[in-house]
Amino acid sequence: MKKFRKLGGILLAVVIVAVSLFSAMAVDDPKDLTTHSYYAYQIFNAEGYKSNASASQNDSIVNVQWGSAFTTNEQKTAFINGLKAMKVVDENNNEVESPFKSASRLKTAEDIAKVLSNPNYGDDSDVAKAFAKYTAKFAIENNLTRMEGTYKNGDTFTETGYYLFLDATETNNQEDVVANAVVSKMKANEAVNITVKVTVPTLEKKVKENTYNGNAASGINTAYGEYKYGEGYNDAADYNIGDEVPFELIGTMAEGMEYYDTYYYGFVDTLCKGLTFDADRADVEIYVYNPNADGKYVQTGDELVRAGKFTYTPDANKVTFACENILEISGVNSKSRIVVKYNAVLNNEAVVGYNGNENKAYLEYSNNPLPTSGTPSKGHTPEDKVIVFTYSLKVNKIDKNTSAALDGAEFYLVNSQGEYYCKAAAADSLPYWGTATDANVAKITPDANNVFEVKGLDKGTYKLIEAKAPTNYRPLENPVVIDVNAVILPNVSDTDAQNWIDGDAHSALLGGYSVSKNDSVTPNSNNYVSIDGTKVTVANEKTYILPGTGGDGTALIYIIGGALLAAAAGLFIVKRRSSK
């Protein structure tokens, strides 16, 4: 067999299998394809090949005839008629002029090859891509004859001509896989050499840490080019149970969307048991971001849910934010970012402490513009994870002198904003922070082991106010002030905050969490406090209180007092008689 090679000419993106780092995005990262297998169709054949020195023409093949893919005149006529009506679009999906519509003559394979010899229609031109897309779809829809077997780089053929290559890789439900086609002008006696580079969509998920000040102007987050995450968004955060936790999903677009008639684009977000998507509190917003003249990404156009372009569908612990055809959204192109913002509520099932609450998302997208039977093929990105922590506070109540456990005490918990810990009576109600007069201000009472515990706290400074002391014990004069301490990724550096890539909760909660006394406010009460890890021990001193009037204690006093008076009177009489 004779060998031939690609001479340049017409190319359309092919299948790509990419590898993405966990929680780190590669934008516009082309992948070179050299090992895939392809189905081949001979569209045109030719007697030879002509090198053109003129800049006005590409090198060309001569005496062009219809190839073996076409077996009937009806197929040839239909191909030409469709080519005359073929739509050509640019990367922004805007229609541009098609040379096949304006060609003075378009009746034979030679006529088509002549149009394609224009040097303006090289590999990456809009016309070249449109021709390849059209040819691939026509071959499938009209049952053109495929050559036997599959082909790889280095394989050999016997005839010069134009060849269509369709990637044989399975595409549906594959990770980072996109399928298209290649049309190449080939010369005999050379090896097949397909080296197409394309990109795939990518995704990052971020969670907002409300004490982290990394922001859009700081120059971090270079993995997104000039797109910056929202202020405070990174890979780890901590919150109170009952809080609304803000998330961002940021998706990139791939090159080659212009090959599609419709393009599905959907975020699939999986929340853990400890997070609830409550539609009434979610505040979903989805926007397109595009680079401005300075290359900085800015919000573009209307909010896409209200505009009817995106929908969101909660299903158990998953939420899907989907657009059935993103090509219908004005301004979307290969450089766009689609950003989803929403809140989820940290609920009573949240994991407290070191293991945290992981949640993850992936992006699903159309990955085959060619006609398929059944459900259209979709690919997906790797999952990206973030983690949310919450902490607990345990309090023991003891006798200051004997260290014996005490019951009967009650506490209020107050945060650094002066808000009181509140919780309604219903078992499934979520705690919240309110005023001192709120009807649901919680009096924290001990469990069966005389331990007072509050689960689901953010890091920060808190006051324990003794609402009721144990019986016969002196109440604390001032609140006990304590700090719930935690070191999570944002406390380290901007770079580390955006690169939690190992999926280990302990690497996100770097120093664990602990509780410490805060002596800056009320050191006199803190003298009654000791702390071991996350457990606070509060001591009370015993007091002695006079009995109230009318009780048994009062009668006893009267009896004893009367006896003492009688004894004193008798002693006085005896002494008086003696003196006489």
VEXDREN-2710 file (C-alpha; in Angstrom, 1 decimal):
% VEXDREN-2710
k/r/px/py/pz
1/MET/0.0/0.0/0.0
2/LYS/1.1/3.6/-0.7
3/LYS/1.3/6.1/2.2
4/PHE/0.0/9.6/2.2
5/ARG/-0.2/12.5/4.7
6/LYS/-2.4/15.4/5.5
7/LEU/-1.4/18.4/3.3
8/GLY/-3.2/21.0/5.3
9/GLY/-6.6/22.1/4.2
10/ILE/-9.8/21.3/6.1
11/LEU/-10.0/20.2/9.7
12/LEU/-12.7/20.0/12.3
13/ALA/-12.1/19.3/16.0
14/VAL/-11.9/15.6/16.9
15/VAL/-12.4/13.5/20.1
16/ILE/-10.3/14.6/23.0
17/VAL/-9.7/12.8/26.3
18/ALA/-8.3/15.2/28.9
19/VAL/-7.1/14.9/32.5
20/SER/-8.0/17.6/35.0
21/LEU/-6.5/18.2/38.5
22/PHE/-8.9/17.8/41.4
23/SER/-10.1/21.2/42.4
24/ALA/-7.7/22.9/39.9
25/MET/-8.9/24.1/36.5
26/ALA/-6.9/24.1/33.2
27/VAL/-8.5/26.7/30.9
28/ASP/-7.8/26.7/27.2
29/ASP/-5.5/23.8/27.6
30/PRO/-5.4/22.0/24.3
31/LYS/-4.7/18.3/24.1
32/ASP/-2.8/16.7/21.2
33/LEU/-4.4/13.6/19.6
34/THR/-2.1/11.0/18.1
35/THR/-3.4/7.6/19.1
36/HIS/-7.2/7.6/18.4
37/SER/-8.8/5.3/15.9
38/TYR/-11.0/6.7/13.1
39/TYR/-13.5/5.6/10.6
40/ALA/-12.7/6.9/7.1
41/TYR/-14.7/8.0/4.1
42/GLN/-13.2/8.9/0.7
43/ILE/-15.1/12.0/-0.3
44/PHE/-13.1/12.9/-3.4
45/ASN/-10.2/11.1/-5.2
46/ALA/-7.8/12.6/-7.6
47/GLU/-5.2/11.7/-10.2
48/GLY/-2.4/13.7/-8.6
49/TYR/-1.2/16.6/-6.5
50/LYS/-0.1/20.1/-7.5
51/SER/2.1/22.4/-5.5
52/ASN/1.1/26.0/-6.1
53/ALA/3.7/28.7/-5.7
54/SER/1.1/31.4/-5.8
55/ALA/-0.1/32.9/-2.5
56/SER/-3.6/33.1/-4.0
57/GLN/-4.0/29.3/-3.9
58/ASN/-3.4/26.4/-1.6
59/ASP/-1.6/23.3/-2.9
60/SER/-4.2/21.4/-4.7
61/ILE/-5.2/18.0/-6.0
62/VAL/-5.9/17.7/-9.7
63/ASN/-8.5/15.9/-11.8
64/VAL/-10.8/15.6/-8.8
65/GLN/-13.6/13.0/-8.9
66/TRP/-16.2/11.8/-6.5
67/GLY/-14.8/9.3/-4.0
68/SER/-15.9/5.8/-3.0
69/ALA/-18.2/7.2/-0.3
70/PHE/-20.7/8.3/-2.9
71/THR/-22.4/5.4/-4.7
72/THR/-25.4/7.2/-6.4
73/ASN/-26.0/10.3/-8.4
74/GLU/-28.7/11.2/-6.0
75/GLN/-26.2/11.4/-3.2
76/LYS/-23.9/13.6/-5.2
77/THR/-26.7/16.0/-6.2
78/ALA/-28.0/16.2/-2.6
79/PHE/-24.4/16.9/-1.4
80/ILE/-24.0/19.9/-3.8
81/ASN/-27.5/21.3/-3.0
82/GLY/-26.9/21.1/0.7
83/LEU/-23.4/22.7/0.3
84/LYS/-25.0/25.7/-1.5
85/ALA/-27.3/26.2/1.5
86/MET/-24.6/25.5/4.2
87/LYS/-24.5/28.0/7.0
88/VAL/-21.1/29.3/8.1
89/VAL/-20.7/30.8/11.6
90/ASP/-17.8/32.3/13.6
91/GLU/-16.7/31.3/17.1
92/ASN/-19.4/33.7/18.5
93/ASN/-22.1/31.8/16.5
94/ASN/-22.6/34.7/14.2
95/GLU/-23.3/33.8/10.5
96/VAL/-20.6/34.8/8.0
97/GLU/-20.5/34.7/4.2
98/SER/-20.3/31.2/2.6
99/PRO/-18.3/31.0/-0.6
100/PHE/-20.4/28.0/-1.7
101/LYS/-23.5/30.2/-1.9
102/SER/-21.7/32.8/-4.1
103/ALA/-19.7/30.3/-6.3
104/SER/-20.2/30.9/-10.0
105/ARG/-20.2/27.2/-10.7
106/LEU/-20.8/24.4/-8.3
107/LYS/-21.8/21.2/-10.2
108/THR/-18.9/18.8/-9.8
109/ALA/-16.3/17.5/-7.3
110/GLU/-13.7/19.6/-9.1
111/ASP/-15.8/22.7/-8.5
112/ILE/-16.0/22.1/-4.8
113/ALA/-12.2/21.4/-4.6
114/LYS/-11.5/24.7/-6.4
115/VAL/-13.4/26.7/-3.8
116/LEU/-11.5/24.9/-1.0
117/SER/-8.2/25.7/-2.6
118/ASN/-8.5/29.4/-1.5
119/PRO/-5.8/30.1/1.0
120/ASN/-8.3/31.9/3.2
121/TYR/-10.0/28.6/4.0
122/GLY/-7.2/26.9/5.8
123/ASP/-7.5/24.5/8.7
124/ASP/-8.8/26.9/11.3
125/SER/-11.1/29.0/9.1
126/ASP/-14.8/29.3/9.6
127/VAL/-15.4/27.9/6.1
128/ALA/-13.2/24.9/6.7
129/LYS/-14.9/24.0/10.0
130/ALA/-18.4/24.4/8.4
131/PHE/-17.5/22.2/5.5
132/ALA/-16.1/19.5/7.8
133/LYS/-19.3/19.6/10.0
134/TYR/-21.5/19.5/6.9
135/THR/-19.7/16.6/5.3
136/ALA/-19.7/14.5/8.5
137/LYS/-23.4/15.0/9.1
138/PHE/-24.2/14.3/5.5
139/ALA/-22.1/11.1/5.6
140/ILE/-24.1/9.8/8.6
141/GLU/-27.5/10.9/7.5
142/ASN/-27.2/9.7/3.9
143/ASN/-25.5/6.4/4.7
144/LEU/-22.3/7.1/2.6
145/THR/-20.1/4.2/2.2
146/ARG/-17.4/3.9/4.8
147/MET/-14.0/2.3/4.2
148/GLU/-13.3/-1.0/5.9
149/GLY/-11.8/-1.1/9.4
150/THR/-10.4/1.8/11.4
151/TYR/-7.3/4.0/10.8
152/LYS/-4.7/5.6/13.0
153/ASN/-1.8/7.9/12.4
154/GLY/0.8/6.2/10.3
155/ASP/-1.6/3.9/8.5
156/THR/-1.5/3.9/4.6
157/PHE/-3.9/4.4/1.7
158/THR/-3.5/4.2/-2.0
159/GLU/-5.2/7.3/-3.5
160/THR/-4.8/11.0/-3.2
161/GLY/-8.0/12.9/-2.4
162/TYR/-10.2/14.4/0.3
163/TYR/-11.0/12.1/3.2
164/LEU/-13.4/12.3/6.1
165/PHE/-12.3/10.8/9.4
166/LEU/-14.8/10.2/12.2
167/ASP/-13.4/9.4/15.6
168/ALA/-14.3/5.9/16.7
169/THR/-14.1/6.7/20.4
170/GLU/-17.2/6.2/22.6
171/THR/-18.4/9.6/23.7
172/ASN/-21.6/9.2/25.8
173/ASN/-21.3/9.7/29.5
174/GLN/-17.5/9.9/29.3
175/GLU/-15.3/12.1/31.3
176/ASP/-13.7/15.0/29.4
177/VAL/-14.5/13.5/25.9
178/VAL/-15.6/15.5/22.9
179/ALA/-16.3/14.0/19.4
180/ASN/-16.2/15.6/16.0
181/ALA/-14.7/14.9/12.6
182/VAL/-11.8/15.7/10.4
183/VAL/-11.8/16.3/6.6
184/SER/-8.2/16.2/5.2
185/LYS/-6.7/16.8/1.8
186/MET/-4.3/13.9/1.4
187/LYS/-1.4/13.0/-0.9
188/ALA/-0.5/9.5/-1.9
189/ASN/2.7/7.8/-0.7
190/GLU/2.7/9.6/2.7
191/ALA/1.5/8.5/6.2
192/VAL/-1.7/9.6/7.8
193/ASN/-0.9/12.4/10.4
194/ILE/-3.8/13.8/12.3
195/THR/-2.7/16.2/15.0
196/VAL/-5.7/18.2/15.9
197/LYS/-5.8/20.1/19.2
198/VAL/-9.1/21.0/21.0
199/THR/-10.3/22.0/24.4
200/VAL/-13.1/20.8/26.7
201/PRO/-15.3/22.6/29.2
202/THR/-14.1/22.7/32.8
203/LEU/-15.6/23.4/36.2
204/GLU/-14.7/24.8/39.6
205/LYS/-16.9/24.9/42.7
206/LYS/-16.2/27.4/45.4
207/VAL/-17.7/28.2/48.8
208/LYS/-17.7/31.6/50.5
209/GLU/-15.8/32.0/53.8
210/ASN/-17.3/35.0/55.6
211/THR/-14.1/35.8/57.4
212/TYR/-11.8/35.5/54.4
213/ASN/-10.9/38.7/52.5
214/GLY/-9.4/37.3/49.3
215/ASN/-11.1/39.3/46.6
216/ALA/-11.5/40.0/42.9
217/ALA/-8.8/42.7/42.8
218/SER/-6.1/40.7/44.5
219/GLY/-4.6/39.1/41.5
220/ILE/-5.1/35.5/42.7
221/ASN/-7.0/32.7/41.0
222/THR/-4.9/32.7/37.8
223/ALA/-6.3/29.3/36.9
224/TYR/-9.2/31.2/35.4
225/GLY/-7.1/33.6/33.4
226/GLU/-8.5/37.1/34.2
227/TYR/-11.7/35.8/35.8
228/LYS/-11.6/36.2/39.6
229/TYR/-13.7/34.4/42.1
230/GLY/-16.2/36.4/44.1
231/GLU/-14.8/38.0/47.3
232/GLY/-14.2/35.4/50.0
233/TYR/-14.8/32.3/47.7
234/ASN/-12.4/29.5/48.0
235/ASP/-12.3/25.7/48.8
236/ALA/-13.1/25.7/52.6
237/ALA/-15.4/27.5/55.0
238/ASP/-17.0/27.2/58.4
239/TYR/-20.5/28.2/59.5
240/ASN/-23.2/27.9/62.1
241/ILE/-25.9/25.2/61.7
242/GLY/-28.9/27.2/60.3
243/ASP/-26.7/29.6/58.3
244/GLU/-27.1/30.1/54.6
245/VAL/-23.9/29.0/52.9
246/PRO/-23.1/30.8/49.6
247/PHE/-21.6/28.7/46.7
248/GLU/-20.3/29.5/43.2
249/LEU/-20.1/27.1/40.3
250/ILE/-17.9/28.5/37.5
251/GLY/-17.9/26.8/34.1
252/THR/-15.7/27.5/31.0
253/MET/-16.7/26.9/27.4
254/ALA/-14.9/24.8/24.9
255/GLU/-13.7/25.7/21.5
256/GLY/-15.8/24.2/18.7
257/MET/-19.4/25.0/19.9
258/GLU/-20.0/26.4/16.4
259/TYR/-20.1/22.8/15.1
260/TYR/-23.3/22.1/17.0
261/ASP/-26.9/22.9/16.2
262/THR/-27.8/22.7/19.9
263/TYR/-25.4/22.5/22.8
264/TYR/-26.5/21.3/26.3
265/TYR/-24.8/22.8/29.3
266/GLY/-25.6/21.7/32.8
267/PHE/-24.1/21.9/36.3
268/VAL/-24.9/18.9/38.5
269/ASP/-24.3/19.8/42.2
270/THR/-24.4/17.1/44.9
271/LEU/-24.9/18.3/48.4
272/CYS/-24.1/16.2/51.5
273/LYS/-26.6/15.3/54.1
274/GLY/-25.6/18.3/56.2
275/LEU/-26.6/20.8/53.5
276/THR/-30.1/21.5/52.2
277/PHE/-31.1/23.3/49.0
278/ASP/-34.1/25.3/50.1
279/ALA/-35.6/27.0/47.0
280/ASP/-37.1/29.8/49.2
281/ARG/-33.6/30.7/50.6
282/ALA/-31.4/29.6/47.7
283/ASP/-31.3/33.0/45.8
284/VAL/-30.1/31.4/42.6
285/GLU/-28.5/33.7/40.1
286/ILE/-26.7/32.6/36.8
287/TYR/-24.8/35.0/34.6
288/VAL/-22.5/35.0/31.6
289/TYR/-19.1/36.6/32.1
290/ASN/-17.0/37.8/29.1
291/PRO/-13.7/39.6/28.9
292/ASN/-13.8/43.3/28.3
293/ALA/-11.4/45.4/26.2
294/ASP/-8.8/45.1/29.0
295/GLY/-9.2/41.3/29.2
296/LYS/-11.0/41.5/32.6
297/TYR/-14.1/39.3/33.0
298/VAL/-17.3/41.3/33.6
299/GLN/-20.9/40.3/34.0
300/THR/-22.7/40.3/30.6
301/GLY/-26.4/40.4/29.9
302/ASP/-29.5/39.4/31.9
303/GLU/-29.7/37.0/34.8
304/LEU/-30.3/33.7/33.0
305/VAL/-33.0/32.1/35.2
306/ARG/-35.3/35.1/35.1
307/ALA/-34.6/35.3/31.4
308/GLY/-35.8/31.7/30.9
309/LYS/-32.5/30.4/29.6
310/PHE/-31.5/28.3/32.6
311/THR/-33.6/26.2/34.9
312/TYR/-32.7/24.6/38.2
313/THR/-34.2/21.3/39.5
314/PRO/-33.7/20.0/43.0
315/ASP/-33.9/16.2/43.3
316/ALA/-33.1/14.7/46.7
317/ASN/-29.6/15.8/47.5
318/LYS/-28.8/16.9/43.9
319/VAL/-29.5/20.2/42.1
320/THR/-29.2/20.5/38.3
321/PHE/-28.7/24.0/36.8
322/ALA/-29.3/23.4/33.1
323/CYS/-29.5/25.1/29.7
324/GLU/-30.9/22.9/26.9
325/ASN/-29.2/25.0/24.2
326/ILE/-26.6/27.5/25.3
327/LEU/-26.1/28.7/21.8
328/GLU/-29.4/30.6/22.2
329/ILE/-27.8/32.8/24.9
330/SER/-26.5/36.1/23.4
331/GLY/-22.8/36.7/23.9
332/VAL/-21.7/33.1/24.7
333/ASN/-18.5/32.1/23.0
334/SER/-15.5/29.9/23.7
335/LYS/-14.0/32.5/26.1
336/SER/-17.2/32.9/28.2
337/ARG/-17.6/31.8/31.8
338/ILE/-21.0/30.7/33.1
339/VAL/-21.3/31.5/36.9
340/VAL/-24.0/30.0/39.1
341/LYS/-24.5/31.6/42.6
342/TYR/-26.7/30.0/45.2
343/ASN/-27.1/29.4/48.9
344/ALA/-27.6/26.1/50.8
345/VAL/-28.6/25.8/54.4
346/LEU/-26.3/24.0/56.9
347/ASN/-28.8/21.7/58.6
348/ASN/-29.0/19.6/61.8
349/GLU/-27.4/16.5/60.1
350/ALA/-24.2/18.4/59.5
351/VAL/-21.0/16.6/60.6
352/VAL/-19.5/18.5/63.5
353/GLY/-15.8/18.8/63.8
354/TYR/-12.8/17.4/62.0
355/ASN/-14.4/15.5/59.1
356/GLY/-16.4/18.4/57.8
357/ASN/-19.2/18.4/55.2
358/GLU/-17.9/17.7/51.7
359/ASN/-20.0/18.6/48.7
360/LYS/-19.2/18.3/45.0
361/ALA/-20.2/19.2/41.5
362/TYR/-19.5/18.4/37.9
363/LEU/-20.4/19.9/34.5
364/GLU/-22.3/18.0/31.8
365/TYR/-22.1/19.1/28.2
366/SER/-22.9/18.1/24.6
367/ASN/-19.9/16.3/23.2
368/ASN/-20.9/15.0/19.8
369/PRO/-22.4/17.4/17.1
370/LEU/-23.0/14.5/14.7
371/PRO/-26.3/12.8/14.4
372/THR/-26.9/9.9/16.8
373/SER/-29.7/7.5/17.4
374/GLY/-31.5/7.9/20.8
375/THR/-30.4/10.3/23.5
376/PRO/-27.8/12.9/22.3
377/SER/-24.3/12.2/23.6
378/LYS/-23.1/14.1/26.6
379/GLY/-19.8/14.2/28.4
380/HIS/-18.9/15.5/31.8
381/THR/-16.0/17.1/33.7
382/PRO/-14.3/15.5/36.7
383/GLU/-16.0/16.3/40.1
384/ASP/-14.7/19.3/42.1
385/LYS/-15.2/19.4/45.8
386/VAL/-15.4/22.0/48.6
387/ILE/-15.9/21.5/52.3
388/VAL/-17.8/23.2/55.1
389/PHE/-17.0/22.9/58.8
390/THR/-19.0/23.5/61.9
391/TYR/-17.9/23.1/65.5
392/SER/-19.4/22.3/69.0
393/LEU/-19.0/23.7/72.5
394/LYS/-19.2/21.4/75.5
395/VAL/-19.6/22.7/79.1
396/ASN/-19.2/20.9/82.4
397/LYS/-20.6/22.4/85.6
398/ILE/-18.8/21.6/88.8
399/ASP/-18.4/22.6/92.4
400/LYS/-15.3/24.9/92.7
401/ASN/-14.0/23.2/95.9
402/THR/-14.9/19.6/95.4
403/SER/-15.1/19.3/91.5
404/ALA/-18.3/17.4/91.9
405/ALA/-20.6/17.6/88.9
406/LEU/-23.6/19.9/89.4
407/ASP/-27.0/19.9/87.7
408/GLY/-29.8/22.4/87.6
409/ALA/-27.9/25.1/85.8
410/GLU/-29.0/26.9/82.7
411/PHE/-27.0/29.0/80.2
412/TYR/-27.6/31.5/77.4
413/LEU/-25.1/31.6/74.5
414/VAL/-24.4/35.0/72.9
415/ASN/-22.2/35.6/69.8
416/SER/-19.8/38.5/69.2
417/GLN/-22.6/40.5/67.6
418/GLY/-24.6/40.4/70.8
419/GLU/-27.2/37.9/69.3
420/TYR/-28.7/35.1/71.4
421/TYR/-28.7/31.5/70.4
422/CYS/-32.3/30.7/69.6
423/LYS/-34.2/27.5/68.7
424/ALA/-37.9/26.7/68.3
425/ALA/-39.4/23.8/70.2
426/ALA/-39.9/21.5/67.2
427/ALA/-37.2/18.8/67.0
428/ASP/-36.4/19.5/63.4
429/SER/-36.2/23.3/63.8
430/LEU/-32.9/25.0/62.9
431/PRO/-31.1/27.2/65.4
432/TYR/-30.7/30.9/64.6
433/TRP/-29.4/34.1/66.3
434/GLY/-31.9/36.6/67.6
435/THR/-32.4/39.4/70.2
436/ALA/-32.5/38.8/74.0
437/THR/-36.3/39.2/73.8
438/ASP/-36.9/36.6/71.1
439/ALA/-39.5/34.1/72.0
440/ASN/-37.2/31.2/71.2
441/VAL/-34.1/32.2/73.1
442/ALA/-32.6/28.9/74.1
443/LYS/-31.8/28.0/77.7
444/ILE/-29.0/25.5/77.4
445/THR/-29.5/22.6/79.8
446/PRO/-27.4/19.6/80.6
447/ASP/-27.8/16.1/79.2
448/ALA/-28.0/12.9/81.3
449/ASN/-24.2/13.2/81.9
450/ASN/-24.5/16.8/83.2
451/VAL/-22.8/18.1/80.0
452/PHE/-24.1/21.2/78.3
453/GLU/-23.4/21.0/74.5
454/VAL/-24.1/23.3/71.6
455/LYS/-23.5/21.7/68.2
456/GLY/-23.0/23.6/65.0
457/LEU/-21.1/26.8/65.8
458/ASP/-19.0/28.9/63.5
459/LYS/-15.5/29.9/64.8
460/GLY/-15.6/33.1/66.8
461/THR/-16.0/34.6/70.2
462/TYR/-19.0/33.7/72.4
463/LYS/-20.3/34.5/75.9
464/LEU/-21.8/32.0/78.2
465/ILE/-24.3/33.8/80.5
466/GLU/-25.5/31.8/83.5
467/ALA/-29.3/32.1/83.4
468/LYS/-29.7/29.9/86.5
469/ALA/-27.1/28.6/89.0
470/PRO/-27.4/25.2/90.7
471/THR/-29.4/25.2/93.9
472/ASN/-27.4/26.7/96.9
473/TYR/-24.7/27.9/94.6
474/ARG/-23.7/31.5/93.8
475/PRO/-24.3/32.5/90.2
476/LEU/-21.4/33.8/88.1
477/GLU/-21.3/37.6/88.3
478/ASN/-20.3/38.1/84.7
479/PRO/-20.4/36.1/81.4
480/VAL/-17.7/33.5/80.6
481/VAL/-16.0/34.7/77.4
482/ILE/-14.5/32.0/75.2
483/ASP/-13.1/31.7/71.7
484/VAL/-13.9/28.8/69.3
485/ASN/-10.7/28.6/67.2
486/ALA/-10.2/26.9/63.9
487/VAL/-7.5/27.1/61.2
488/ILE/-8.9/26.4/57.7
489/LEU/-7.4/27.0/54.3
490/PRO/-8.2/30.7/54.0
491/ASN/-6.1/31.4/57.1
492/VAL/-3.0/30.2/55.3
493/SER/-2.7/32.0/51.9
494/ASP/-4.8/33.0/48.9
495/THR/-3.0/30.3/46.8
496/ASP/-3.6/27.5/49.3
497/ALA/-7.2/28.6/49.8
498/GLN/-7.9/27.9/46.1
499/ASN/-6.1/24.5/45.9
500/TRP/-7.6/22.0/48.2
501/ILE/-6.8/19.1/45.8
502/ASP/-6.3/16.0/48.0
503/GLY/-9.8/15.7/49.2
504/ASP/-8.7/15.1/52.8
505/ALA/-10.9/17.0/55.3
506/HIS/-8.0/17.2/57.7
507/SER/-5.8/19.0/55.2
508/ALA/-8.5/21.7/54.9
509/LEU/-9.0/22.0/58.7
510/LEU/-5.3/22.5/59.1
511/GLY/-5.0/22.9/62.8
512/GLY/-8.2/21.2/63.9
513/TYR/-10.3/23.3/66.2
514/SER/-10.2/24.2/69.9
515/VAL/-11.7/26.4/72.6
516/SER/-9.8/28.9/74.6
517/LYS/-10.6/31.5/77.3
518/ASN/-10.8/35.1/76.2
519/ASP/-9.7/37.1/79.3
520/SER/-9.9/40.5/77.6
521/VAL/-13.5/41.2/78.7
522/THR/-14.4/39.6/82.0
523/PRO/-11.4/37.9/83.6
524/ASN/-13.1/37.6/87.0
525/SER/-15.6/35.1/85.6
526/ASN/-13.0/33.4/83.6
527/ASN/-11.1/32.6/86.8
528/TYR/-13.9/30.0/87.3
529/VAL/-13.2/28.4/83.9
530/SER/-10.8/25.6/82.8
531/ILE/-10.6/24.2/79.2
532/ASP/-9.4/21.0/77.8
533/GLY/-9.5/20.9/74.0
534/THR/-13.1/21.7/73.1
535/LYS/-14.6/21.1/76.6
536/VAL/-15.1/24.0/79.0
537/THR/-15.5/23.4/82.7
538/VAL/-17.3/26.1/84.7
539/ALA/-17.2/26.1/88.5
540/ASN/-19.6/27.6/91.0
541/GLU/-19.0/28.4/94.7
542/LYS/-21.5/27.2/97.3
543/THR/-23.4/29.9/99.3
544/TYR/-25.4/29.8/102.5
545/ILE/-28.7/31.5/102.5
546/LEU/-31.0/32.3/105.6
547/PRO/-34.3/30.4/105.5
548/GLY/-37.3/32.4/104.5
549/THR/-40.1/33.4/107.1
550/GLY/-42.8/31.0/108.1
551/GLY/-40.9/27.8/107.4
552/ASP/-39.6/24.9/109.5
553/GLY/-36.3/26.7/109.8
554/THR/-37.9/29.7/111.4
555/ALA/-39.7/27.6/114.1
556/LEU/-36.4/25.9/115.0
557/ILE/-34.8/29.3/115.5
558/TYR/-37.6/30.4/117.7
559/ILE/-37.2/27.2/119.9
560/ILE/-33.5/27.6/120.2
561/GLY/-33.8/31.3/120.9
562/GLY/-36.4/30.7/123.6
563/ALA/-34.3/28.1/125.3
564/LEU/-31.3/30.4/125.4
565/LEU/-33.4/33.2/126.9
566/ALA/-34.8/30.9/129.6
567/ALA/-31.3/29.7/130.5
568/ALA/-30.0/33.2/130.7
569/ALA/-33.0/34.3/132.9
570/GLY/-32.4/31.3/135.3
571/LEU/-28.7/32.1/135.6
572/PHE/-29.5/35.7/136.4
573/ILE/-31.9/34.7/139.3
574/VAL/-29.4/32.3/140.8
575/LYS/-26.7/35.0/140.8
576/ARG/-29.0/37.5/142.4
577/ARG/-29.9/35.2/145.3
578/SER/-26.3/34.4/145.9
579/SER/-25.4/38.0/146.2
580/LYS/-28.0/38.5/149.0
END
